[in-house]
Amino acid sequence: MTAEEHKAKSVKNVKCFVVTISDTRNVSTDHSGQLIKELLAIEGHEVLGYRIVKDDPTEVEDLLRQVLSRDDLEAILLTGGTGISPRDGTYEVVSRLLDKQISGFGEIFRFLSYQDIGSSAVMSRAQAGVAAGKVVISLPGSRGAVDLGMRRLVLPELGHMVSQVQGI
């Protein structure tokens, strides 16, 4: 089977939950979370839930544990809290919950980001992995980073990642 044939068997309609981690954003100012939801819908994926949570590790972990326990979801997409400022704790929380890391996601995201914004891309801690049988993808909070990550990495591979996790 060729790579194209293999990928063609991927899940076409992924059931997703979107989480924005931010101390300052609300539904009307969360441009990154809204973009994730819009792009998922355009590609035929379903957003079954959306929340904004403060950049507090305990709050983020509590929400993620609740979402990971849901049987109706296949992927969780997060935006925000991936930098290196004192309040950025998303990376540590997500890392603790992952059963498997998808290391190439963060590596390629930083490479693509470097081509776009230069050396400050090294401070991004975007990551992806598998937790509780679900794909978990954590993107930076900026709209530009979300646009880059969604269009270049997430949307081309989300169905394929879910299929792999499900053993399809």
GUKOLVO-459240 format. One record per atom (N, C-alpha, C): residue number from 0; x, y, z; atom name. Coordinates in nm, 2 decimals, padded with zeros to 4 digits. Example, Ala and Ser with C-alpha at 12.3 -4.5 7.8 and 13.67 -1.06 7.14 Angstrom:
// GUKOLVO-459240
    k      xx      yy      zz   a
    0   01.32  -00.57   00.78   N
    0   01.23  -00.45   00.78  CA
    0   01.32  -00.33   00.78   C
    1   01.28  -00.22   00.71   N
    1   01.37  -00.11   00.71  CA
    1   01.29   00.00   00.79   C
***
This chain:
// GUKOLVO-459240
    k      xx      yy      zz   a
    0   00.08  -00.12   00.00   N
    0   00.00   00.00   00.00  CA
    0   00.09   00.12   00.00   C
    1   00.06   00.22  -00.09   N
    1   00.14   00.34  -00.09  CA
    1   00.10   00.43   00.02   C
    2   00.18   00.53   00.04   N
    2   00.15   00.63   00.15  CA
    2   00.02   00.70   00.12   C
    3  -00.01   00.73   00.00   N
    3  -00.13   00.80  -00.04  CA
    3  -00.25   00.71  -00.01   C
    4  -00.24   00.58  -00.05   N
    4  -00.35   00.49  -00.02  CA
    4  -00.38   00.48   00.13   C
    5  -00.27   00.47   00.20   N
    5  -00.28   00.45   00.35  CA
    5  -00.34   00.58   00.41   C
    6  -00.30   00.69   00.37   N
    6  -00.36   00.82   00.42  CA
    6  -00.51   00.84   00.37   C
    7  -00.54   00.78   00.26   N
    7  -00.68   00.80   00.21  CA
    7  -00.78   00.72   00.30   C
    8  -00.73   00.63   00.37   N
    8  -00.82   00.55   00.46  CA
    8  -00.84   00.62   00.60   C
    9  -00.79   00.74   00.61   N
    9  -00.79   00.82   00.74  CA
    9  -00.93   00.86   00.77   C
   10  -00.96   00.88   00.90   N
   10  -01.08   00.93   00.95  CA
   10  -01.11   01.07   00.88   C
   11  -01.23   01.09   00.83   N
   11  -01.26   01.22   00.76  CA
   11  -01.32   01.32   00.85   C
   12  -01.39   01.27   00.95   N
   12  -01.47   01.36   01.04  CA
   12  -01.42   01.34   01.18   C
   13  -01.33   01.42   01.23   N
   13  -01.27   01.40   01.36  CA
   13  -01.36   01.48   01.46   C
   14  -01.39   01.42   01.57   N
   14  -01.47   01.49   01.68  CA
   14  -01.37   01.55   01.78   C
   15  -01.37   01.69   01.78   N
   15  -01.27   01.76   01.85  CA
   15  -01.33   01.85   01.97   C
   16  -01.23   01.88   02.06   N
   16  -01.26   01.98   02.16  CA
   16  -01.15   02.08   02.16   C
   17  -01.18   02.21   02.16   N
   17  -01.09   02.32   02.15  CA
   17  -01.08   02.39   02.29   C
   18  -00.95   02.41   02.33   N
   18  -00.93   02.48   02.46  CA
   18  -00.83   02.59   02.43   C
   19  -00.87   02.71   02.48   N
   19  -00.78   02.83   02.48  CA
   19  -00.74   02.85   02.62   C
   20  -00.60   02.86   02.64   N
   20  -00.55   02.89   02.77  CA
   20  -00.50   03.04   02.77   C
   21  -00.57   03.12   02.85   N
   21  -00.54   03.26   02.85  CA
   21  -00.59   03.33   02.97   C
   22  -00.51   03.42   03.03   N
   22  -00.56   03.50   03.14  CA
   22  -00.64   03.62   03.10   C
   23  -00.64   03.65   02.97   N
   23  -00.69   03.78   02.92  CA
   23  -00.80   03.76   02.82   C
   24  -00.81   03.65   02.75   N
   24  -00.91   03.64   02.64  CA
   24  -01.04   03.59   02.69   C
   25  -01.14   03.64   02.61   N
   25  -01.28   03.59   02.63  CA
   25  -01.33   03.54   02.50   C
   26  -01.46   03.50   02.49   N
   26  -01.51   03.45   02.36  CA
   26  -01.50   03.55   02.25   C
   27  -01.52   03.67   02.28   N
   27  -01.51   03.77   02.17  CA
   27  -01.37   03.81   02.13   C
   28  -01.27   03.79   02.22   N
   28  -01.13   03.83   02.18  CA
   28  -01.04   03.71   02.16   C
   29  -01.10   03.59   02.16   N
   29  -01.02   03.47   02.14  CA
   29  -01.01   03.44   01.99   C
   30  -00.93   03.51   01.92   N
   30  -00.92   03.50   01.78  CA
   30  -00.85   03.36   01.74   C
   31  -00.76   03.32   01.82   N
   31  -00.69   03.19   01.79  CA
   31  -00.78   03.07   01.81   C
   32  -00.86   03.07   01.92   N
   32  -00.95   02.96   01.94  CA
   32  -01.06   02.95   01.83   C
   33  -01.11   03.07   01.80   N
   33  -01.21   03.08   01.69  CA
   33  -01.16   03.03   01.56   C
   34  -01.03   03.07   01.53   N
   34  -00.97   03.02   01.40  CA
   34  -00.96   02.87   01.40   C
   35  -00.92   02.81   01.51   N
   35  -00.91   02.66   01.51  CA
   35  -01.05   02.61   01.48   C
   36  -01.15   02.66   01.55   N
   36  -01.29   02.60   01.53  CA
   36  -01.33   02.62   01.38   C
   37  -01.30   02.74   01.32   N
   37  -01.34   02.77   01.18  CA
   37  -01.27   02.67   01.09   C
   38  -01.14   02.66   01.11   N
   38  -01.06   02.57   01.01  CA
   38  -01.11   02.43   01.03   C
   39  -01.13   02.38   01.15   N
   39  -01.18   02.24   01.16  CA
   39  -01.31   02.22   01.09   C
   40  -01.40   02.32   01.10   N
   40  -01.53   02.31   01.04  CA
   40  -01.52   02.31   00.89   C
   41  -01.44   02.39   00.84   N
   41  -01.42   02.40   00.69  CA
   41  -01.37   02.26   00.64   C
   42  -01.29   02.19   00.71   N
   42  -01.24   02.06   00.67  CA
   42  -01.33   01.95   00.70   C
   43  -01.45   01.98   00.76   N
   43  -01.55   01.87   00.79  CA
   43  -01.54   01.80   00.92   C
   44  -01.45   01.86   01.01   N
   44  -01.44   01.80   01.14  CA
   44  -01.55   01.87   01.23   C
   45  -01.58   01.80   01.34   N
   45  -01.68   01.85   01.44  CA
   45  -01.61   01.90   01.56   C
   46  -01.66   02.02   01.61   N
   46  -01.61   02.07   01.74  CA
   46  -01.73   02.05   01.84   C
   47  -01.70   01.95   01.93   N
   47  -01.81   01.91   02.02  CA
   47  -01.80   01.99   02.15   C
   48  -01.69   02.07   02.16   N
   48  -01.68   02.15   02.29  CA
   48  -01.57   02.26   02.27   C
   49  -01.58   02.36   02.35   N
   49  -01.49   02.47   02.35  CA
   49  -01.49   02.54   02.48   C
   50  -01.37   02.57   02.53   N
   50  -01.36   02.63   02.66  CA
   50  -01.24   02.72   02.66   C
   51  -01.25   02.83   02.74   N
   51  -01.13   02.92   02.77  CA
   51  -01.10   02.90   02.92   C
   52  -00.98   02.87   02.95   N
   52  -00.94   02.84   03.08  CA
   52  -00.82   02.93   03.12   C
   53  -00.81   02.98   03.24   N
   53  -00.70   03.06   03.28  CA
   53  -00.57   02.98   03.27   C
   54  -00.46   03.06   03.25   N
   54  -00.32   03.00   03.24  CA
   54  -00.27   02.96   03.38   C
   55  -00.34   02.87   03.44   N
   55  -00.31   02.81   03.57  CA
   55  -00.30   02.66   03.56   C
   56  -00.19   02.60   03.59   N
   56  -00.17   02.46   03.57  CA
   56  -00.28   02.37   03.63   C
   57  -00.33   02.40   03.74   N
   57  -00.43   02.32   03.81  CA
   57  -00.56   02.33   03.73   C
   58  -00.60   02.45   03.69   N
   58  -00.72   02.46   03.61  CA
   58  -00.71   02.39   03.47   C
   59  -00.59   02.41   03.41   N
   59  -00.57   02.34   03.28  CA
   59  -00.58   02.19   03.29   C
   60  -00.51   02.14   03.39   N
   60  -00.51   01.99   03.41  CA
   60  -00.64   01.94   03.44   C
   61  -00.72   02.01   03.53   N
   61  -00.85   01.96   03.57  CA
   61  -00.94   01.96   03.44   C
   62  -00.94   02.06   03.36   N
   62  -01.02   02.06   03.24  CA
   62  -00.97   01.95   03.14   C
   63  -00.84   01.93   03.12   N
   63  -00.80   01.83   03.03  CA
   63  -00.84   01.69   03.08   C
   64  -00.83   01.67   03.21   N
   64  -00.87   01.54   03.26  CA
   64  -01.02   01.51   03.23   C
   65  -01.10   01.61   03.25   N
   65  -01.24   01.60   03.22  CA
   65  -01.26   01.57   03.07   C
   66  -01.20   01.64   02.99   N
   66  -01.22   01.63   02.84  CA
   66  -01.16   01.49   02.80   C
   67  -01.05   01.45   02.85   N
   67  -00.99   01.32   02.81  CA
   67  -01.08   01.20   02.85   C
   68  -01.16   01.22   02.95   N
   68  -01.25   01.11   03.00  CA
   68  -01.37   01.10   02.91   C
   69  -01.40   01.19   02.82   N
   69  -01.51   01.18   02.73  CA
   69  -01.49   01.08   02.62   C
   70  -01.60   00.99   02.60   N
   70  -01.59   00.89   02.50  CA
   70  -01.62   00.94   02.36   C
   71  -01.68   01.06   02.35   N
   71  -01.73   01.11   02.22  CA
   71  -01.62   01.19   02.15   C
   72  -01.51   01.21   02.20   N
   72  -01.40   01.29   02.14  CA
   72  -01.29   01.20   02.09   C
   73  -01.22   01.26   01.98   N
   73  -01.10   01.19   01.93  CA
   73  -00.98   01.28   01.93   C
   74  -01.00   01.41   01.94   N
   74  -00.88   01.50   01.94  CA
   74  -00.91   01.62   02.03   C
   75  -00.81   01.67   02.09   N
   75  -00.82   01.79   02.17  CA
   75  -00.71   01.89   02.12   C
   76  -00.75   02.01   02.08   N
   76  -00.66   02.11   02.03  CA
   76  -00.66   02.22   02.13   C
   77  -00.54   02.26   02.17   N
   77  -00.52   02.37   02.27  CA
   77  -00.44   02.48   02.20   C
   78  -00.47   02.60   02.25   N
   78  -00.39   02.72   02.20  CA
   78  -00.36   02.80   02.33   C
   79  -00.23   02.84   02.34   N
   79  -00.19   02.93   02.44  CA
   79  -00.11   02.86   02.55   C
   80  -00.03   02.94   02.62   N
   80   00.05   02.89   02.73  CA
   80   00.17   02.81   02.70   C
   81   00.22   02.81   02.57   N
   81   00.33   02.73   02.53  CA
   81   00.46   02.80   02.53   C
   82   00.47   02.92   02.57   N
   82   00.59   03.00   02.57  CA
   82   00.68   02.97   02.69   C
   83   00.77   03.06   02.72   N
   83   00.86   03.04   02.84  CA
   83   00.84   03.15   02.95   C
   84   00.73   03.22   02.94   N
   84   00.71   03.32   03.05  CA
   84   00.67   03.25   03.18   C
   85   00.68   03.31   03.29   N
   85   00.65   03.25   03.42  CA
   85   00.50   03.19   03.42   C
   86   00.41   03.25   03.35   N
   86   00.27   03.20   03.35  CA
   86   00.24   03.09   03.25   C
   87   00.34   03.06   03.16   N
   87   00.32   02.96   03.06  CA
   87   00.34   02.82   03.12   C
   88   00.23   02.74   03.14   N
   88   00.25   02.61   03.19  CA
   88   00.18   02.50   03.11   C
   89   00.13   02.53   03.00   N
   89   00.06   02.43   02.92  CA
   89   00.15   02.31   02.88   C
   90   00.27   02.34   02.84   N
   90   00.36   02.23   02.80  CA
   90   00.38   02.13   02.92   C
   91   00.40   02.18   03.04   N
   91   00.43   02.08   03.15  CA
   91   00.30   02.00   03.18   C
   92   00.18   02.07   03.17   N
   92   00.06   01.99   03.20  CA
   92   00.03   01.89   03.09   C
   93   00.04   01.93   02.97   N
   93   00.02   01.83   02.86  CA
   93   00.12   01.72   02.86   C
   94   00.24   01.75   02.89   N
   94   00.35   01.65   02.89  CA
   94   00.32   01.54   03.00   C
   95   00.27   01.58   03.11   N
   95   00.24   01.49   03.22  CA
   95   00.12   01.40   03.18   C
   96   00.03   01.44   03.10   N
   96  -00.08   01.36   03.06  CA
   96  -00.06   01.27   02.94   C
   97   00.04   01.30   02.86   N
   97   00.06   01.22   02.74  CA
   97   00.11   01.08   02.77   C
   98   00.05   00.98   02.69   N
   98   00.10   00.85   02.70  CA
   98   00.21   00.83   02.59   C
   99   00.20   00.90   02.48   N
   99   00.30   00.90   02.38  CA
   99   00.32   01.04   02.33   C
  100   00.44   01.08   02.30   N
  100   00.47   01.21   02.24  CA
  100   00.48   01.19   02.09   C
  101   00.44   01.29   02.02   N
  101   00.46   01.29   01.87  CA
  101   00.57   01.40   01.85   C
  102   00.69   01.37   01.88   N
  102   00.80   01.46   01.88  CA
  102   00.81   01.54   01.75   C
  103   00.79   01.48   01.64   N
  103   00.81   01.55   01.51  CA
  103   00.72   01.67   01.49   C
  104   00.60   01.67   01.56   N
  104   00.51   01.78   01.55  CA
  104   00.57   01.91   01.60   C
  105   00.63   01.91   01.72   N
  105   00.69   02.03   01.77  CA
  105   00.81   02.07   01.69   C
  106   00.89   01.97   01.65   N
  106   01.01   02.00   01.57  CA
  106   00.98   02.06   01.44   C
  107   00.88   02.01   01.37   N
  107   00.85   02.07   01.24  CA
  107   00.77   02.20   01.26   C
  108   00.69   02.21   01.36   N
  108   00.63   02.34   01.39  CA
  108   00.73   02.45   01.41   C
  109   00.83   02.42   01.49   N
  109   00.94   02.52   01.51  CA
  109   01.01   02.56   01.39   C
  110   01.04   02.46   01.30   N
  110   01.11   02.48   01.18  CA
  110   01.02   02.57   01.09   C
  111   00.90   02.54   01.07   N
  111   00.81   02.62   00.99  CA
  111   00.80   02.76   01.05   C
  112   00.79   02.77   01.18   N
  112   00.78   02.90   01.25  CA
  112   00.90   02.98   01.23   C
  113   01.02   02.91   01.23   N
  113   01.14   02.98   01.21  CA
  113   01.15   03.05   01.07   C
  114   01.10   02.98   00.97   N
  114   01.09   03.03   00.84  CA
  114   01.00   03.15   00.83   C
  115   00.90   03.16   00.92   N
  115   00.81   03.27   00.92  CA
  115   00.85   03.39   01.01   C
  116   00.90   03.36   01.13   N
  116   00.92   03.47   01.23  CA
  116   01.07   03.48   01.27   C
  117   01.15   03.38   01.23   N
  117   01.29   03.39   01.27  CA
  117   01.32   03.32   01.40   C
  118   01.43   03.36   01.46   N
  118   01.49   03.29   01.57  CA
  118   01.40   03.28   01.69   C
  119   01.31   03.37   01.71   N
  119   01.22   03.36   01.83  CA
  119   01.14   03.23   01.83   C
  120   01.13   03.16   01.72   N
  120   01.06   03.04   01.71  CA
  120   01.12   02.93   01.81   C
  121   01.24   02.95   01.85   N
  121   01.30   02.85   01.95  CA
  121   01.23   02.85   02.08   C
  122   01.15   02.96   02.11   N
  122   01.09   02.97   02.24  CA
  122   00.95   02.90   02.24   C
  123   00.91   02.85   02.12   N
  123   00.78   02.78   02.11  CA
  123   00.79   02.64   02.17   C
  124   00.69   02.61   02.25   N
  124   00.69   02.47   02.30  CA
  124   00.56   02.40   02.25   C
  125   00.53   02.42   02.13   N
  125   00.42   02.35   02.06  CA
  125   00.45   02.20   02.07   C
  126   00.35   02.12   02.09   N
  126   00.37   01.98   02.10  CA
  126   00.24   01.90   02.06   C
  127   00.26   01.77   02.04   N
  127   00.14   01.68   02.01  CA
  127   00.18   01.55   02.07   C
  128   00.07   01.47   02.09   N
  128   00.09   01.34   02.14  CA
  128  -00.05   01.27   02.16   C
  129  -00.04   01.16   02.23   N
  129  -00.16   01.08   02.25  CA
  129  -00.18   01.06   02.40   C
  130  -00.31   01.09   02.44   N
  130  -00.34   01.07   02.58  CA
  130  -00.48   01.01   02.59   C
  131  -00.50   00.90   02.67   N
  131  -00.63   00.84   02.68  CA
  131  -00.69   00.80   02.55   C
  132  -00.61   00.76   02.45   N
  132  -00.67   00.72   02.32  CA
  132  -00.71   00.84   02.23   C
  133  -00.67   00.96   02.27   N
  133  -00.70   01.08   02.19  CA
  133  -00.58   01.15   02.15   C
  134  -00.59   01.21   02.03   N
  134  -00.48   01.30   01.98  CA
  134  -00.49   01.43   02.06   C
  135  -00.38   01.48   02.11   N
  135  -00.37   01.61   02.18  CA
  135  -00.27   01.69   02.11   C
  136  -00.31   01.81   02.07   N
  136  -00.22   01.91   02.00  CA
  136  -00.23   02.04   02.07   C
  137  -00.11   02.09   02.10   N
  137  -00.09   02.21   02.18  CA
  137  -00.02   02.31   02.09   C
  138  -00.09   02.42   02.05   N
  138  -00.03   02.53   01.97  CA
  138  -00.01   02.66   02.05   C
  139   00.08   02.74   02.01   N
  139   00.09   02.87   02.07  CA
  139  -00.04   02.95   02.06   C
  140  -00.04   03.06   02.14   N
  140  -00.16   03.14   02.14  CA
  140  -00.18   03.25   02.03   C
  141  -00.08   03.28   01.96   N
  141  -00.09   03.38   01.86  CA
  141  -00.17   03.33   01.74   C
  142  -00.25   03.42   01.68   N
  142  -00.33   03.38   01.56  CA
  142  -00.24   03.33   01.45   C
  143  -00.13   03.40   01.43   N
  143  -00.03   03.36   01.32  CA
  143   00.02   03.22   01.34   C
  144   00.06   03.19   01.47   N
  144   00.11   03.05   01.50  CA
  144   00.00   02.95   01.48   C
  145  -00.12   02.98   01.52   N
  145  -00.23   02.89   01.50  CA
  145  -00.26   02.87   01.35   C
  146  -00.26   02.97   01.28   N
  146  -00.29   02.96   01.13  CA
  146  -00.18   02.87   01.07   C
  147  -00.06   02.90   01.10   N
  147   00.05   02.82   01.05  CA
  147   00.04   02.67   01.09   C
  148   00.02   02.65   01.22   N
  148   00.01   02.51   01.26  CA
  148  -00.10   02.43   01.21   C
  149  -00.22   02.50   01.21   N
  149  -00.34   02.43   01.16  CA
  149  -00.33   02.40   01.01   C
  150  -00.29   02.50   00.93   N
  150  -00.29   02.48   00.78  CA
  150  -00.17   02.39   00.74   C
  151  -00.06   02.39   00.80   N
  151   00.06   02.32   00.75  CA
  151   00.08   02.18   00.82   C
  152   00.02   02.17   00.94   N
  152   00.05   02.04   01.01  CA
  152  -00.08   01.97   01.06   C
  153  -00.17   02.04   01.13   N
  153  -00.28   01.98   01.19  CA
  153  -00.38   01.93   01.09   C
  154  -00.43   02.02   01.00   N
  154  -00.53   01.98   00.91  CA
  154  -00.49   01.87   00.81   C
  155  -00.36   01.88   00.76   N
  155  -00.32   01.77   00.67  CA
  155  -00.31   01.63   00.74   C
  156  -00.29   01.63   00.87   N
  156  -00.26   01.50   00.93  CA
  156  -00.36   01.46   01.04   C
  157  -00.45   01.54   01.08   N
  157  -00.54   01.51   01.19  CA
  157  -00.61   01.38   01.18   C
  158  -00.68   01.36   01.06   N
  158  -00.75   01.24   01.04  CA
  158  -00.66   01.12   01.04   C
  159  -00.54   01.13   00.98   N
  159  -00.44   01.03   00.98  CA
  159  -00.39   00.99   01.12   C
  160  -00.37   01.09   01.20   N
  160  -00.32   01.07   01.34  CA
  160  -00.43   00.99   01.42   C
  161  -00.56   01.04   01.40   N
  161  -00.67   00.97   01.47  CA
  161  -00.68   00.83   01.43   C
  162  -00.67   00.80   01.30   N
  162  -00.67   00.67   01.24  CA
  162  -00.56   00.58   01.30   C
  163  -00.45   00.63   01.31   N
  163  -00.33   00.56   01.37  CA
  163  -00.36   00.52   01.52   C
  164  -00.41   00.62   01.59   N
  164  -00.44   00.60   01.73  CA
  164  -00.55   00.49   01.75   C
  165  -00.64   00.49   01.66   N
  165  -00.75   00.40   01.67  CA
  165  -00.72   00.26   01.60   C
  166  -00.60   00.25   01.54   N
  166  -00.56   00.13   01.48  CA
  166  -00.64   00.10   01.35   C
  167  -00.68   00.20   01.28   N
  167  -00.75   00.18   01.16  CA
  167  -00.66   00.17   01.04   C
***
